[in-house]
Amino acid sequence: MKIYEGLADFPNLQDAVVTSGTFDGVHLGHQKILHRIKEVAKAINGETVLITFWPHPRLVLFPNEHKLRLLSTFEEKAKLLRQFGIDHLVTLPFTKEFSELSSQEFIQSILVDKIHCKKLVIGYDHRFGKNREGSFEFLQANQSKFGFELEEISRQDVDDIGISSTKIRNSLEIGDVKTASTYLGRLYELNGLVIKGQQIGRSIGFPTANIHIPNDYKLIPKDGVYAVYTEVDGVSYKSMLNIGNRPTVNGTKKTVEAHLFDFQGDLYDRQVTIYFQSFLRDEHKFEGLDALKAQLYLDQQNAKNLL
């Protein structure tokens, strides 16, 4: 998959099969669109093009509202789209000025003049241009003018079990990682860098990797203890993870800490990926480290059983 920041270097494709959207999380509804554009491209010996936007439009248009948390960073989204076999990923810088483009200007200047779209495939609720004015009906009415074929994936096909990025976010915010995984079609993930912590876990026999999540817009699930897999250099380790302020040791800020069950070695300054399997329990304040240690043994056994 080739990635383009803007359209200055985009090649002149003969048979571009295009879709467009934020694709946050690349969930099962999104995946139906991806499978369809690949199917169409294969039939006409064309190439697939996905147009997305960065930053997320809501972060630009509504900066003062309750802060939007995203299911995927750009890097995570690109990795998933590569796995689904997309040929070209175009990321367009989303600015206030860009948001003022009318649907006709967007379609003509980008889809027609730059991408040379042969066929456009969109989801049932997708709209183009300023104030999302460009509907499927608008595209249909102007299809001959724009000169590309058009296909809409129906609500039933895209959304047959009510999948949406918002519903996945809501599930993660209450710790329901099982529902989130069902809608995503895979385990939810966090990517981060292992940094040095207070090493309290090590003192009670549960050394943890303190994981720094570099993107503050990335959604971190509800505080609590989880059964997870931790991937290090392509190897997956069964683990348990604590998200929270660590009230037993009077913690003052939220941390994300993983205890890997069968790992030996130093994790400092290494990139890791956490995959959420199950929620175990809420975070609690225990009477002391001995009580915490006893609970961690129980958590470890529960996590191993679930994993």
Secondary structure, DSSP 8 states (H G I E B T S, - for coil): -EEEESSTT----SSEEEEES--TT--HHHHHHHHHHHHHHHHHT-EEEEEEEES-HHHHH-TTSS---BS--HHHHHHHHHHTT-SEEEEEE--HHHHT--HHHHIIIIIITTS-EEEEEEETT--BSGGG-B-HHHHHHTHHHHT-EEEEE-HHHH-TT---HHHHHHHHHTT-HHHHHHHHTS--EEEEEEE----HHHHTT---EEEE---TTB----SEEEEEEEEETTEEEEEEEEEE--GGGT--S-EEEEEETT--S--TT-EEEEEEEEEEE-----SSHHHHHHHHHHHHHHHHHH-
